[in-house]
Amino acid sequence: MSENNSKRYAIIVAGGSGKRFGSEVPKQFLPLEGKAVLMRTIEKFDQAGATIVVVLPAEHQQMWIDMCKESNFPVTHTIANGGKTRFESVKNGIAAIENLCASDLVAVHDGVRPLASVEMINRCYDTAQQSGSAIPVVNPSDSIRQVLDDGSSKQLLRSSLRAVQTPQTFKAELLQGAYDVEESPLFTDDASVVESAGHQVTLVEGEVTNIKITTPIDMIIASQIIADGEAC
């Protein structure tokens, strides 16, 4: 398959339980301006032309299937089993993609980041097509300090730091090869897994509105972003 014929895939990891959020319903299933958070996330990748795999814990899958039926959710997607860790979940998501070619592009995205714009998603795919990887980042707005082992701290130069987002996007051969290892505590995201395999990653411009919904206040912020028309 030529580079120009590379297919786009998205692995959307949605393993939250809702306990930390303080909800009995997993946060990815909560309604956000009339539509489940996860549905909003999936729609963005569908608009970007991706074939979608949603990674869910086994105990949440029937709830999700029922929600999709009740809402007449139109986007076709495959469901893969979530693992005990994010690393295992992404690995399961990769395995669920049939006929994956080396030059295909795979984006790995948090299910609770529903406001990533199609423009940014396309930017990640296009950059990964050229350089093999694309990691969206934004400049931190707060000052950052590093806490040392002795309890003291030191200031870090904010201009040299970046906050990392998703979708982290890769050529399939890079991602598959990188995940064909035992899990390590050093793996904090997909970029760190790929770097551990000896590959450099390429940073691209992220979006400050591409927030990860972790607490109830994040839902309020996301609702306001949608109401203001900042998420496209």
N, C-alpha and C positions, 0 to 999 in steps of 0.2 A: 504493500500500500504506500502510495506517495505521501509526502508531507502535506500536500494540498488536500488529500482525501482523509486526513486524520479525523477520527470521530471524537466527539466531545462526550465525556462522561462526568457525572457528579456523584460522589459518595457523601450523603448527608447523614451525619452522625447525630442521633437523637436519643441519647441514653439517660436523660435526666429523670429522676424519680419524683421531683416536686417537694421532697422533704426539706431541703435547704431553703427552698422558695417559700415554704410554709403553706403548701397547697396539697390537698388530697389527690388532685389531678396533676399528672406530669406537666411541667410548665410548657413543653412544646405543644401540648394539646389545648392550652388555655386560649380563649378568644381574644384576639387583638383587633379592635375596630371591626367586629363582626365576622372575623375569619380566624381559624386556628393559626397560631404562630407557625407551626410546621407547614401548613398549607401555603402560607405566604412565602416561606423560604423555598419550597419546591417550585412554586410558580415562577420565581425569578430565574431559576436554572432552565426551566422549560422554555421560557422566553429567549434564553441564550442558546437554545438548540441542543441542549444536553440530554443524554439518556441517563435516567436517574435511578440510583439505588439508595433506599432509605434504610439505615441500620437502626433497629429497634430491639429492646429487650423482649424476650419471648412473651413475658407477661403483659406487655403493652400492645402486642400486635393485633389482637382481636378488637381491642378498644379502638385502635386506629382504623382498622378495616370498617368497623361499624360507623365511625365518624365520617369516613369518606363516602360510604353509601348514603347516609342520612343527608349529607351536604351535596350529593351528586358531584363530588370532586372529580374533575375531568382529566387530570394529568396522570398518564400511565407511569407507573414506577414499580420497581422490584423491591421487595422487602427482604432484608438479610438479618440474621440474628446478631444481636449485640453481644459483645464479649464482657469479661470481667473488668477489663480496662479499655481505655480509648484505643490503645495500640491493637488490642485484639479485635475491637470493633472495626477499625479501618482495614485490618487484614481480612476480616470476613467480608467486608464490602468489596474489596478488590477481587476476592475469590468468586463473588456473586456475578461479576461482569463476564458474560459469555463472549468468546471470540475476541478477546482484547488483544490488539496488535501493539507492537513495540512503539510505534509512532503515534498512537492514539494519546489523547490528553485526558487526564483525570484530575478533577478538582475535588478536594476534601473540604467540607464546610460544616460548621456547627449548625445543627438544626434550629437553635435558638438565636440565630442571627438573621432575622427575616427582612432586614432593611438594606441589605447589599444591593446596590443598583445593578441593572443589567449592563450598564456601561462599564462598571468596574469588573464585573464577572467576565465580560468580553476582553477587557484589558489583561486580565490574568491568563485567559486562554491564549490570547495572541502572543503575549510575552513568553509563555511556556513553549509555544510552538517554535519560537526563535531561539530561546536560550536553554530550554529544558525544564525551567522552573519559574514560578512567579509567586512571591510571598507578599501580600498586601500589608503595608505598614503605615502608621501615622506618627507624627511628632508628638511626644508627650507634652501635655500642657502644664503639668505640675513639676515642681522641682523634685529630684530623686536623690535619695540617700541610700547608701549601702551599709547594712548593719554587719559588723565584723564579729568574729568568734568571741572576742573579749567583751562584747556588749557595747563597744563604742561604734561610732558611725562616721562615714565620710561622704562628702558631696560628690556626686557624679555629674559630669558635664552633660547637661540635657541635650545640647545640640548634636551630640554623638550617639544618642539613644533613639530607638524607635519602638513603639508599641505594635505588637504583631497581631494581625487579624486572620480571618479566613474569608474566601476560599484559598487554600494553599494548593497550587496547581502544578502538575508535573507531566512530563512525558511518561507514558506507561512503563517503559523499560526501566526508567530511573526509580519510579515508585515501587514497582514489583520487586526489583532487585534489593532495594533498601529494606523492604519489609520481610525479606526472606531470611530473617535472623531471629535470635532469641530477644525477648524484650529486655530493655535496660532501664534503670531508674533515670538515666540521663535523657531519655526520650520524653520531651515535654510537648512536642507537636510534630507534625509531619516534616517540617524543615529540619528539625534536629535528627530525625531518623535518616533523612537523605544525606545530611552532612556527615553523619557517622559512617556512611558508606563511602565517604571520600569525595563527595560532590559539593561544589559551591552552589549556593542558591542566589537567585536574583530577586531583589526587592523592587516592588512596584508601589505606586501611590494607592493607599487605601482611602477610606472615608470616615470622617468623624461620626457620621450618622450610622455607620455599620456596627451598631452596638450589640453586645451579647447580653441577652436577657437572663439575669442571674437572680435579681431581687425584685420585689414588687415595685420599687421606684423605677426600675428599668422599663416596666410595662407602661408606666405613666409617661415616661420620656418617649418611648416608642410611639405611643398613641398621639402624642403632641407632634412628633416628627411627621407622622402620616397626615394628621390634620393640617399641618402647615405646608404639605405638599413637597417636603424636602426629600422624601424617599420616592424614587421613580422606578 
